[in-house]
Amino acid sequence: MSPTTPPAWLQCLDMLRTTVPAQQFRTWFEPLEYVSFEEGVLLLCVPNRFFYDYFDSHFAPYLMQAMKAVYGPTVQLKYKLKPEPVQNPVVEPLLKVAPPVQKNALNPGQRPATLPPIDPQLNPRYTFENFVEGQSNKLARNVGISITDTPGKVAFNPFFLYGPSGVGKTHLVNAIGVRIREMHPEKRVLFVSAHVFKTQYTDSVIHNTQNDFINFYQTIDVLIIDDIQEITTAKTQQSFFHIFNHLQQNNRQIIITCDRPPVLLAGMEERMLTRFKWGMTAELEKPDTKLRRDILISKIRRDGLVIPAEVVQYIAAHVESSVRELEGIINSIMAYSVVDNCEIDLELTQRVVARAVNLERKELSADDIAATVGQRYGVKPKEMASKSRKQTIVQARQLAMYLIHKYTDMTYSGLGRMFGKRDHSTVLYACNQVAHRIGVEKNFRREVEEIEATLK
């Protein structure tokens, strides 16, 4: 910060520090440079066009709130791009003849002799041993096992796995990664969600480290990308395209999960879709009754539970949505059994299933969603609408906003009125926070998925 920066702008930044998470403040507000304040217009300098586009769409409302509090309600905001550095006129002709080698740049197929170890970000609990095979997943599972023998050197590259939420996609690709690390410890394996990939790319653009970002991914031997449908922006797709090409050409394995087949991926570049079809595309369908029963039996044995066969059969017949929902039902039955001090029988099971599964398939309402989230966190709806900043209440409030916006037609403004007359930008911030946490926090993502399974 320049020593001549006026106190008013510093005051704006201090206000933002108290309302915006520290990581987002460092990424999106610290790079702003004060230029001038004349005739009611605050002029700020931004690093580049990408930064401007993203900041103006996502974070400008927070800045305007602080500006109005400090500069007055009529203040206006304008930006200017940071000027490009002027090249040395003596050096410039040399660049045209012999471009300098980029830092850490790799020629096609070349990699450093030694590379630092990386955290593969795999879940060790997701293995082939506890992935139950059935008709709906037999092909995909067998393809996965084949890949582990010679990753990158079989016809199944890339391996594109698609299906609805909760059918075992993440489990299967984790199992592939875990076994490859067991069989080929020298391989660099990385599991990354598309949301995290996007965040990393954005940070690389802001800090002008795109080459390092791409070079890192080009050193991976087995790249597993989860939920590829979330990579929607053209520049992020372009970056992934270069990484994909390099890995594919050098016999590195690429594994992709998606919630739909490539042909239905709207917003994805055609050249990217073409490459997705080069290898093997497999679907994971919702488990049939037999597979649901086998999954339940596997979980019961693994956890050392004692549950009557008629209870298992009833759950398998009535809980159809996903594997996560099946496991959630078992956990709920165990909890009710302990709380009510009763045996696990068919009557208890019917009551729990009726509460957790929407048997009549009623349309979800905002009140239903708020009540379900509140019950999960032990928070009453009136507490969510209060001004309380207690962490549990804030988390329940933000998650309820996110799910209501996802499953109903309620607008941000309507959500604001529902939750204590909050403004549009507050609700937008809450939804973005939840979406970010789902992308980077595995435990929180599973928690949200369990709540969604209950709602459905």
Protein Blocks (a to p, Z undefined) as FASTA:
>chain_A
ZZklcfklmmmmmmmmmmgcfklmmmmmmmpccfbdcehiacdddfblmlmmmmmmmmmm
mmmmmmmmmnopkbccdddddddddddfklmmmmmmmccddehiacehiacfbdcdddeh
iafklcfklmccdfklmmmmmmmmmmmmmgoiackbccdddddehilpmmmmmmmmmmmm
mmmmmbccddddfklmmmmmmmmmmnopmmmmmmmmmmpfbdcdehkllmmbfklmmmmm
mmmmmmmmnopacddddfbdfklmghiafklmmmmmmmccdddddddfklmmmmmmmmmm
mnopacdfklmmmmmmmmmkbmmlmmmmmmmmmmmmmmnopacdfklmmmmmmmmpcfko
pacdfklmmmmmmmmnopafklmmmmbfbfklmmmmmmmmmmmmmmmcbdfklmmmmnop
iafklmmmmmmmmmmmmmmmmklmmmmmmmmmmmZZ
